[in-house]
């Protein structure tokens, strides 16, 4: 999915069978730097990316892996059954 910080996105938070849908903007996704992994104590873990977004309440920064990505959506896996799905908002 092509990400632009100037667009709005659907945000779907899933924890097990529970899910909550909302919107966000200012989305950015990038790979974690080796120094960041070391500072956070994630050297041996599989966390590879960091996502940052504004959910109309606060800026959020989440660390995990990209589980799925195509032209329509991006699924960001945080482990332990928790994931965030981002889809471009077309309203």
C-alpha positions in Angstrom: 0.0 0.0 0.0 1.4 3.4 -0.9 1.3 5.5 2.3 1.0 9.2 2.3 1.0 11.2 5.6 -1.5 13.7 4.1 -4.3 11.0 3.7 -6.8 9.6 6.1 -6.9 5.9 6.9 -9.3 3.4 8.4 -7.7 1.9 11.4 -8.9 -1.5 12.7 -7.4 -2.6 16.0 -7.8 -6.4 16.6 -7.1 -8.2 19.8 -8.1 -11.9 19.5 -11.7 -11.9 18.4 -12.4 -8.3 19.5 -12.0 -5.4 17.1 -12.4 -1.6 17.1 -12.6 0.5 14.0 -11.5 4.1 13.8 -9.7 6.6 11.6 -6.2 8.1 11.6 -4.0 10.3 9.6 -0.3 11.3 9.5 0.6 7.6 9.0 4.2 6.7 8.5 5.8 3.3 8.5 9.5 2.6 8.4 12.1 -0.1 9.3 13.6 0.0 12.8 17.2 1.0 12.8 19.7 -1.4 14.5 20.4 1.3 17.1 16.7 1.6 17.9 16.4 -2.2 18.3 19.4 -2.2 20.7 18.1 0.7 22.7 14.6 -0.9 23.0 16.1 -4.4 23.8 14.7 -6.0 20.7 17.9 -7.5 19.2 16.6 -11.1 19.2 13.0 -10.4 18.6 11.2 -10.3 15.2 10.0 -6.6 15.5 11.1 -5.0 12.3 9.1 -1.8 11.7 7.7 1.2 13.5 4.4 2.8 12.6 3.4 6.3 13.7 0.0 7.9 13.3 -2.5 10.4 14.8 -5.8 8.9 15.9 -7.5 12.3 16.7 -6.6 11.8 20.4 -2.9 11.5 20.4 0.1 10.5 18.3 0.7 6.7 18.5 3.9 4.8 17.8 3.7 1.1 17.6 6.5 -1.5 17.0 6.0 -4.8 15.3 6.1 -6.6 11.9 4.3 -6.1 8.7 2.2 -9.3 8.3 0.3 -8.4 5.1 0.6 -5.7 2.6 -1.0 -5.1 -0.8 -2.5 -2.2 -2.8 -5.6 -2.1 -0.5 -4.4 -2.6 3.1 -1.5 -3.1 5.5 -1.6 -5.3 8.5 0.8 -4.5 11.3 1.3 -7.4 13.8 2.4 -6.6 17.3 2.4 -10.2 18.6 0.3 -11.8 21.3 -2.8 -11.7 19.0 -2.8 -7.9 18.6 -2.7 -6.3 15.2 -3.5 -3.0 13.5 -5.0 -2.9 10.0 -4.7 0.3 7.9 -6.9 1.0 4.8 -7.1 4.1 2.8 -10.2 6.1 3.8 -12.5 6.7 0.8 -15.5 8.5 2.1 
